[in-house]
Amino acid sequence: MAASGVHPKQVDELRSVSDYSQPLMEFMESLPADDQVVLVGHSAGGISISVAMERFPEKISVAAFVASFMHGPDLNLATVFRKDTALTKENYGSMRRVYILIEEDKVVKESLQRWMIENNPTDEVRVIPGLDHMVMLSKPKELIECLLGLAS
């Protein structure tokens, strides 16, 4: 994502979800037509993978939302982000989605995660005990095992 990790953009340069998601969209565009990926979105990254699911459904085998914001065709959390996050049942809604629920999350509270799941049902919900919001740091082995299970 832009302004994250090694990406050189600064947060104050981002004006939209499209700006934030641009590196992911460029990556998805670069994939050969017959390749598929497992997309993992953490926190606000859930909005970006949702946009990728809408634009590139044929290139995604499964999308995993990890303690992440998850809107959908009938659950428009992103109205504040305007039309660049609009999702359809035909693209986004047709894809396999898994939510990895983080019970100890202090950022995306468990109650909000459960509300999003209830209002935008996924194919599966997995719970990994003892995780906090920074799941990739608190229990990396458990997260990797969970994600590898989705890929197979």
N, C-alpha and C positions, 0 to 999 in steps of 0.2 A: 504494500500500500504506500501511497505517496506520503512523504514526511514521516516514515516509519523505518526502523532498522537502518539499512545502508542507503536508502533512497535519499538523494540530495535535496529534495524540496523541503522547505520549511513550512510549519503548520500555518503560519500567517499568509502563505501563498495559496492555500487551498480555498476555493470559493464554492465548491459543490461536492456532492457525493461522486460525481463524474471525475472531478479532479483527483479525489482521494483514491478512486478505484482504477484510474488510468493504467498504472503498472500491471495490474491483474488483467485488464482487458487486452493490453498489448501482449502479455504472455499467452492468453487464451487464443488470440488471433494467430500467434506464431506456431501453434500446435498443428501437426499434420492432420488432415481431415479424418483419418481413421484412428487417431489417438484419443484416449479418454483418461481423465484424471480424477482423483479424489480431492475435492475442494474442502478445505477446513477454514472456517471463519471463527475467530475469537473476538469477543466483545463487539466493538463497532464493525469489525471485519465481517460480521454476519450480513450487514447491509451490502457490502461489496460482493460477497459470494452470491447473494440473491440476485444482484444485477447480472453477474456472470451467468447464473443459471437461466435467466431470461434471455440473454443474448446468445449463449452457446450451449443449449441443452444437449446437443449431439456429442459434445466433447467432455461431458461430465458423467461419471458412472455413479457417484454418490456425493452428496454434500453433507458435511458434518458441521453443525453449529455448536460451538463449545462456549458455554457461558456467554452467549452471544445474542445480539438483537436479531430477531427473526420475524420479519413481516411477511405478508403474502397477499394473494389476490383479494382475499376477504378481510385481511387484517392489515390496514395501512398505517403502521406506526410512523411511516416516513413522510407524512403529508408535509411536514416542515421542510423536507428536502425537495419538494416539488416533483415534477414529472419524471426526472431522471431515475427514479426508483420504482416506477409503475411496473407491476408484475401481472402476468396472465396465468390462468389455469392451464392454457395450452402449452406453455413453455415451463415456467417455474413450477407450476402445479403438477406437472406430469413427471417430475423427477423424484428419485429416491432421496429422502431427507431423513437424517438422524439428528436428534438433539442430545448432546452430552450435558446432562444437568449437573450443576455444581452446587451442592447444598450449602456449603460454607461461604459462598461468594458474598462479599460485602459491597461489591460494585453493582453487579446485576443480581439483585436479590432473588432468592429461590422463589418467592411468591410471584415476581415478575416473569421469571423463566417458566414457571408452571402456567401462568396466565397466557403467555405466548403460545405454549404447546397446546393448551386447551382450545385456543381461538384460531390456531393455524396448525392442525394436527400433522404430526410427522409419521413416517413409517415405523419408527422405533425411537424409544427414549432409553438412554443408558445413563446410569448413575455410577460414578466412581467415588467411593467414600473418602473423606478426608482431604478433599481438594479445596483450594481457595481460588480466587479469580485468576491468579497467575499460575494456572494449572501446569503450564509447560516448565515451570520452575519448582513447584511444590511436589509434584509426583510425575516426573517426565516418563518414567518407565511404564507406569499404569496407563498414561495417556497414549503412548506409542502402541502399547499392546491393544488398546481399544481401537485405535485408528487402523492398525494392521488387520484387525478382525473385520473391519468394514470393507477393506480393500479386497479381501479374498472372497 
